[in-house]
Amino acid sequence: MPSAQSCPIRQVLQTLDNDILQGKERALRLSFIALLAGGHVLLEDLPGLGKTTLALALASVLGLSFGRIQCTSDLLPSDITGLSIYERDSGRFRFVKGPIFNNILLADEINRAMPKTQSAMLEAMEERRVTVEGTTHVLPDPFLVIATQNPVEQIGTFPLPESQLDRFLLVTGVGYPPEELEKDIIRNGGIHDRIRTLTPLLGEGQLITARKAVQTVHLGNKLVDYIYALVAASREHPYLITGLSTRGALNLASAARAAAYLEGRDYVIPEDIQSLAVPVGAHRLILRPEHESLPKTEVLQSIVHSVPVPRV
């Protein structure tokens, strides 16, 4: 296990945060955690705060193939997965791959797509494969979906179904940049052109090695009990119809292992779990109708505060 200083993933993260995407440290760190844990990220925030820029920068510095879908109400499932085209010369159908056949897929404004189109991504996000016209096509590895979502109050949005929300390892926002940094952006313009010319800082082989190392990070029995206690408390909470599922518990464990790896540790500590419980779990909760005005993040944070932390 590399030290925190020598971990190549951490070095890439620090480079992005310090030199390219300043002010987005939390969103960047969570995106790297999802990548290492084999999950997907939903960035939920207002338009124009750099969600798309973050996805582009991540693909550029990792040297991975990148695809983008601009979700609209008339987007079709085949626009994502691809379709078969009849070739008159050969008399055969040829499958033309869609943008989902890339290492990193940016689904921009995913909640502007119709529910039927959104569901086209379920198999890809869970099984890492796509079935088109009865034929199964395996997606590249690594495979990461970074979806952006506008607030549901905005016109022309369709709420993501719970089954699709559950496919995202974590949900986070980007937020406004610090005052001086935003003034600098206004003064000098955006960084899209610079991002397109970034030199990859990490090879695909290094990334795959790092992901294998994450799987070996030790999660002690006391911390397994701690995760289960959080899950059980969410299922018994009076404000909730549905608490965290078993998939949610697995995702929390995987994310905690990735967080420990980024810190140069080969073992998980309670702080790893506490810091990730809300971004990994809040979007999976279903509130009772009389409590729907409450933020899910606050409900889950109260659960984290109520469950005793084990001594390890």
Secondary structure, DSSP 8 states (H G I E B T S, - for coil): ---TTT-HHHHHHHHIIIIISTT-HHHHHHHHHHHHHT--EEEE--TTSSHHHHHHHHHHHHT--EEEEE--TT--THHHHEEEEEETTTTEEEEEE-TTSSSEEEEETGGGS-HHHHHTTHHHHHHSEEEETTEEEE--SS-EEEEEE--TTSTT-----HHHHTT-SEEE------HHHHHHHHHH--SHHHHHT----S-HHHHHHHHHHHHTSB--HHHHHHHHHHHHHHHH-TTEEE---HHHHHHHHHHHHHHHHHTT-SB--HHHHHHHHHHHHGGG-EE-GGGTTS-HHHHHHHHHHHS-----
